[in-house]
């Protein structure tokens, strides 16, 4: 309720506030994303960072990186269902909806994952694998100053580790949530002010 | 120590120059985006990223594959475009092997409805632009055992592909494209023979007798970055 009241008041005051969102905005952030590997019934956490540039009013170019934080999480099955190390890099485009300083975003980002799977008694050598991946993202973002924004996003990443010697591929399909404070700067001359 | 550091610093400077140059290209792209212009005419160059799904693969027991890649498009005319692409795909062959494919090639896209009144609107709206696509690519394929990485076979070959697609033009310069193409590999074929009772895998290479191929569904995101000729 408090959050809703805050959002409503921000929107209503938005009429007389300067608009911080416009083409030319460069934004970045890093946060910890609780992530559920739903094919492995396991929960973990990722370090998620992004860099995004608004090229047009509704279109942005974006890059994301996800780094697996080991030792955090709850594993239902044995460790073989989870990667020991996981890094995902994505690049793609975003579509921005909404008005003025409060934007809702949809992103599609192809990318690759670099993973290491756990060694076993039968296969003691660690195995590394690079695989294609895709990231779909929906989120909301509130630009509160020329330098800061708040964001909340839900991520869906999908990839498979192919060289698992024990059985078929390990799916790293996952859903995660990223939220927090981001930083932004305007790289072009400001065009409009209310 | 200095002998080690100097080349490292030089390399770092070189990397920074590349990053700065790329960043400058993106900033310039944004500036160009402000100018209203006809973006569906000859001379437009666009850059894109793509994600692929490979279905109905030729290999026995091969499952669907996932891929990632990049492309650029160079438009020749209002009804004719070209796509130059690179793909990296991986797929499982049941639980005993996996296959990796690299495609590098080109396609020509023809827009049969390009001159319809629907595309003449001055104001931009969400536009659908269907096309017929056909082309050629070079490909490198490898099959590797999951349990023993020394059981490995690879081949270089050529392929042709054709299909249909559609651009969803979300902005004057930005489009999301979905296409389905059947790719036929020409030349040698790789085969995996797995004996389930002895759990042994034999990989072999055969000269092409049949039109072996696979269906490629591709989702791509493209942004027009420059006009190389025309107005």
Interface residues (C-beta under 8 A of the other chain):
Chain A: X23 X24 X53 X54 X55 X56 X58 X59 X61 X91 X92 X93 X95 X108 X109 X110 X111 X112 X123 X131 X132 X133 X134 X158 X159 X160 X162 X163 X164 X165 X167 X168 X169 X187 X188
Chain B: X26 X27 X29 X30 X31 X33 X34 X49 X50 X51 X52 X66 X67 X68 X69 X88 X89 X90 X91 X92 X94 X95 X98 X100 X144 X146 X147 X149 X170 X171 X173 X174 X176 X219 X221 X223
